[in-house]
């Protein structure tokens, strides 16, 4: 994040999203006059680790692209656009879309999980709490004025805003999950095996509930189901970071095998759609898919550094894209529908255009607002807890 002092001084732009990067909040604090130490995950990287960090950033960029693709297709379908092909591709990539994001978050969790509560709050939780609370309100205001494409007759109220703070039913649920994941991982840091086994069991339950349509609609809200499904990817990556990164060697044969296994598992889960066993197959596909994407990105970074570098660059700036996504996609669709003739070609072409321009426009908005409206992307100074002598900051 950029701060006012940093912009006025004309310093180089720090990484823009940092929501899943270990020094996101630390560097912002340094720019505001607070000496916050780098985490061990960045200061003690072994030689040759740049490629691994590169593919992790590229994984974040890939994740936000997949999420954008999903929202564009979902909103487009609700508005009557021809998005069957897009939805088919999105469905094929469903098992890796959010697991990839939370695995990348776990890989960059750093040493904060073993530090004090104050450090955890200052470096992670205050960010998630502030941004989630603020943008949930801004989202309510926007969709109170503009109908949500998927829920055009449901308008936010003050009551629904506070309900969403407890159990979010909007597109910002991932922030709520991130804060929860960090908190659980921090509490359970002294019992990692118990936490990991519990997370694996919860993931199995979540994937079963997610695939069994009748159960998932009656048993648990979607954010709770997603928390059950995805925590294992976060805690697994955080707990076995060295092992996970070592398995991403970027070898062609192993990558092809992983992609093939993912494809078979995904089509099998579709064949078993609505069946609890299909949920377990999809969970397996998610684990295989995360490693498949990681290895594929390592190959891309080596063989096509310009493409891999672009994905990494986007991955370092995911926060504004995530935050602005739903309102921006909605605004683009409604604006185009108001000024353009909605012919057959346009009904097919427009969703592709919206998908292509949404991330760049979000980053342009961030670039324009990051100086004076820095509080849209990071918490104010007064939200920090004082650090006691001897505590890691």
NORJO-V852340 format. One record per pair of residues at least 24 apart in sequence whose C-alpha atoms are under 7 Angstrom apart, sorted by the first residue. I is the first residue (numbers start at 1). GAP is how many residues later the second one is. Records with the same first field share a line. If there is no record, write none. Layout:
I->GAP / GAP
This chain:
1->27 / 376 / 377
2->26 / 368 / 369 / 372
3->25 / 28 / 368 / 371
4->367 / 368
5->27
6->25
7->364
15->301 / 302
16->300 / 301
17->299 / 300 / 301 / 302 / 303
18->298
19->300
20->85 / 88
21->87
22->86 / 87 / 88
25->98
26->97
36->357
37->356
39->71 / 72
40->70 / 71
41->69 / 70
52->193
54->258
55->239 / 242 / 243
56->48
57->255 / 258 / 259
58->239 / 250 / 253 / 254 / 257
59->41 / 45 / 235 / 256
60->41 / 44 / 255
61->250 / 251 / 253 / 254 / 257
62->249
63->34 / 35 / 37 / 38
64->254
66->31
67->30
68->287
69->286
72->257 / 279 / 282 / 283
73->278
75->74 / 75
76->275
78->71 / 72
79->70
81->266 / 267
82->265 / 266
83->265
92->174
95->187 / 190 / 191
96->190 / 193 / 194
99->131 / 134 / 187 / 191
100->190
102->128 / 131 / 132
103->130 / 131 / 134
105->129
106->128 / 129 / 131 / 132
107->130 / 131 / 134
109->129
113->72 / 73 / 76
114->72 / 75
115->277
116->275 / 276
118->267 / 269
119->273 / 274
122->262 / 263
125->54
126->253 / 257
127->251 / 252
128->47 / 51
130->249
131->245 / 246 / 247
132->40 / 43 / 44
133->32
137->24
149->181
167->56
168->55
169->54
171->155
173->50
177->50
181->50
185->50
196->36 / 39 / 40
199->32 / 33
200->32
202->26 / 27
203->25 / 26 / 27 / 29
204->76
207->72 / 73 / 76
208->68 / 69 / 71 / 72
210->69
211->62 / 63 / 64 / 65 / 67 / 68
212->62 / 63 / 64
213->61
248->43 / 46 / 47
249->46
250->45 / 46 / 48 / 49
255->37 / 40 / 41
258->30 / 34
259->33
262->26 / 27
320->42 / 43 / 46
321->38 / 41 / 42
324->38
328->30
329->25 / 29
